[in-house]
Structures are given as C-alpha cells and as structure tokens.
Amino acid sequence: MAALLRYCEQFAKQMLSDAGEFHPFGAFINSSGELEALGGYLGTEFPSGGELYTLLEGALASMVHERKARAYALAANVNMPAQVSSIFTDGVRVHIEAPGYSRLVYTPYRLLSYRAIRKFLAVVPTVEYAEPIAVDVPNKVFAAAEG
C-alpha cells in the first residue's frame, strides 16, 4: 500500500511542478506482486477528469475480478472537500484499495506564482503542500469483486 501511495503522490507532484495540473492516473499491484502504472486515453488531449477516472476505475474493477490486481491506487486532482478542513482549496487525492482496506489520502496544495521565473532559476518551488489527510472509506472495487 505504501508503494502505491508513494508512486501516485510522487508522480502527481512531478506533474504539478512541471505543468500545474494532471489527469487522473493510477497504479496497481499485479498478480506477481509488482507495481505497474496505469493510465487511460479517451481519444482527446483534454479529457474530462471524471470520465477518465471512471474509465480507470472500470479497468481496475475488471482486473480485480480477473485476479490480475491485488491492490490499486487512483490519483486525481480535486477540490478539497469542506469536511476535511484543509488550508488549501486544491488537492491530490489518492484512493488506495485492497481486500478489507480502502482509504482516501488527500494532499492539499496551492500553486505558487513563481512559475514565470522558474525557467531561469530551476530551484524555485512552484507548488506548496500541506500535510496529507487520510479518510477511511468503504471498499468499492474489491467489495463488488467479492460480492
């Protein structure tokens, strides 16, 4: 689970630093116990984040049903929900799920206004992050596969 979270958080942070945004993506632990990246394509350069997330979640549900995935993580760029009381309005949300385990990990962030000078000074940060916030949620994909 830690490897899935680490992979998704690091890739999301890299994309935020480079581009200021990212499309939903994921990773899973395959039947051999190895981590594999997961992305999707909807035929357009700027897909709807919700549609892409749904596509990835459906692909993972099939993989879990076919026993090709032992666990997974899906990352999305979200507005922070009010109930988590974040200091920033934007966040990286990673949903990690395995049999008997399901958690959303939010990492709140804000883009900094140093982007214009970053091309001259590569060490200038472009994103500020707050502490991650974890929220337990019911299993979704694994609950459907088991039921």
C-alpha positions as CSV (number, residue, x, y, z in Angstrom):
1,M,0.0,0.0,0.0
2,A,2.8,2.4,0.9
3,A,4.5,1.8,-2.5
4,L,1.2,2.6,-4.3
5,L,0.7,5.8,-2.4
6,R,4.3,6.9,-2.8
7,Y,4.2,6.2,-6.6
8,C,1.0,8.2,-7.1
9,E,2.0,11.1,-4.8
10,Q,5.4,11.5,-6.4
11,F,4.1,11.3,-10.0
12,A,1.2,13.8,-9.2
13,K,3.7,16.2,-7.5
14,Q,6.0,16.0,-10.5
15,M,3.2,16.8,-12.9
16,L,2.0,19.7,-10.7
17,S,5.6,21.0,-10.6
18,D,6.0,20.6,-14.4
19,A,2.5,21.5,-15.7
20,G,0.5,22.9,-12.9
21,E,-2.1,20.1,-13.3
22,F,-2.5,16.4,-14.1
23,H,-5.1,14.0,-15.4
24,P,-6.3,11.0,-13.3
25,F,-3.9,8.1,-13.3
26,G,-3.2,5.1,-11.2
27,A,-1.1,2.1,-10.3
28,F,-1.7,-1.4,-9.2
29,I,0.0,-4.4,-7.7
30,N,-0.2,-7.2,-10.2
31,S,-0.7,-10.9,-9.5
32,S,3.1,-11.3,-9.3
33,G,3.3,-8.6,-6.6
34,E,4.9,-6.0,-8.8
35,L,3.8,-2.4,-9.1
36,E,2.5,-1.3,-12.5
37,A,1.5,2.1,-13.7
38,L,-2.0,2.7,-15.1
39,G,-3.2,5.4,-17.5
40,G,-6.1,5.8,-19.8
41,Y,-7.0,7.6,-23.1
42,L,-10.4,8.8,-24.2
43,G,-9.4,9.9,-27.7
44,T,-8.7,13.6,-26.8
45,E,-5.9,15.6,-25.5
46,F,-8.0,17.3,-22.8
47,P,-10.4,14.6,-21.4
48,S,-12.9,15.1,-18.7
49,G,-11.2,14.2,-15.4
50,G,-14.4,12.5,-14.2
51,E,-14.8,10.4,-17.4
52,L,-11.1,9.4,-17.3
53,Y,-11.3,8.5,-13.6
54,T,-14.4,6.3,-14.3
55,L,-12.6,4.6,-17.2
56,L,-9.6,3.8,-15.0
57,E,-11.8,2.6,-12.1
58,G,-13.7,0.3,-14.5
59,A,-10.5,-1.1,-15.9
60,L,-9.3,-1.8,-12.4
61,A,-12.6,-3.5,-11.5
62,S,-12.1,-5.8,-14.4
63,M,-8.5,-6.5,-13.4
64,V,-9.6,-7.3,-9.8
65,H,-12.4,-9.5,-11.0
66,E,-9.9,-11.4,-13.2
67,R,-7.4,-11.6,-10.3
68,K,-4.9,-9.5,-12.2
69,A,-4.6,-6.9,-9.5
70,R,-4.1,-7.4,-5.8
71,A,-4.4,-3.7,-4.8
72,Y,-4.6,-0.4,-6.6
73,A,-4.3,3.4,-6.2
74,L,-6.1,6.0,-8.3
75,A,-4.9,9.6,-8.2
76,A,-7.0,12.7,-9.1
77,N,-6.6,16.5,-9.0
78,V,-9.6,17.6,-6.9
79,N,-11.2,20.4,-5.0
80,M,-10.7,19.7,-1.3
81,P,-13.9,18.7,0.4
82,A,-15.1,21.0,3.1
83,Q,-15.3,18.2,5.7
84,V,-11.5,17.7,5.7
85,S,-10.9,21.3,6.8
86,S,-7.9,22.0,4.5
87,I,-6.0,25.2,4.4
88,F,-5.8,25.0,0.6
89,T,-8.7,24.5,-1.8
90,D,-6.9,22.2,-4.3
91,G,-5.6,18.7,-3.5
92,V,-4.1,15.5,-4.8
93,R,-6.5,12.7,-3.9
94,V,-5.2,9.1,-3.9
95,H,-7.7,6.3,-3.4
96,I,-5.9,3.2,-2.2
97,E,-7.9,-0.1,-2.1
98,A,-7.2,-3.7,-1.4
99,P,-9.3,-6.5,0.2
100,G,-10.6,-5.2,3.5
101,Y,-8.8,-1.8,3.1
102,S,-9.9,1.4,1.5
103,R,-8.7,4.9,2.2
104,L,-8.6,8.3,0.5
105,V,-5.4,10.3,1.1
106,Y,-5.7,14.0,0.3
107,T,-2.6,16.1,-0.1
108,P,-3.7,19.8,-0.2
109,Y,-1.7,22.1,-2.3
110,R,-1.5,25.6,-3.9
111,L,0.3,26.7,-6.9
112,L,2.8,29.4,-6.3
113,S,3.3,32.5,-8.5
114,Y,7.0,31.8,-9.1
115,R,6.3,29.9,-12.4
116,A,7.5,32.7,-14.7
117,I,10.9,32.9,-13.1
118,R,11.4,29.2,-12.7
119,K,12.8,28.8,-16.2
120,F,15.7,31.0,-15.1
121,L,16.1,29.5,-11.5
122,A,15.3,25.8,-11.5
123,V,15.3,25.6,-7.7
124,V,12.4,27.9,-7.2
125,P,9.4,25.9,-6.0
126,T,6.1,26.1,-7.9
127,V,3.8,24.2,-5.5
128,E,3.3,24.4,-1.7
129,Y,1.9,21.3,0.0
130,A,0.1,20.9,3.4
131,E,0.2,17.7,5.4
132,P,-1.7,14.7,4.0
133,I,-5.2,13.9,5.4
134,A,-6.3,10.3,5.4
135,V,-10.0,9.3,5.3
136,D,-11.2,5.7,5.7
137,V,-14.0,4.9,3.1
138,P,-15.9,1.7,2.3
139,N,-14.4,-0.7,-0.2
140,K,-15.8,-0.2,-3.7
141,V,-14.0,-2.2,-6.3
142,F,-13.0,-5.1,-4.1
143,A,-16.4,-5.2,-2.4
144,A,-18.0,-5.6,-5.8
145,A,-15.5,-8.3,-6.8
146,E,-16.1,-10.2,-3.6
147,G,-19.9,-9.8,-3.8
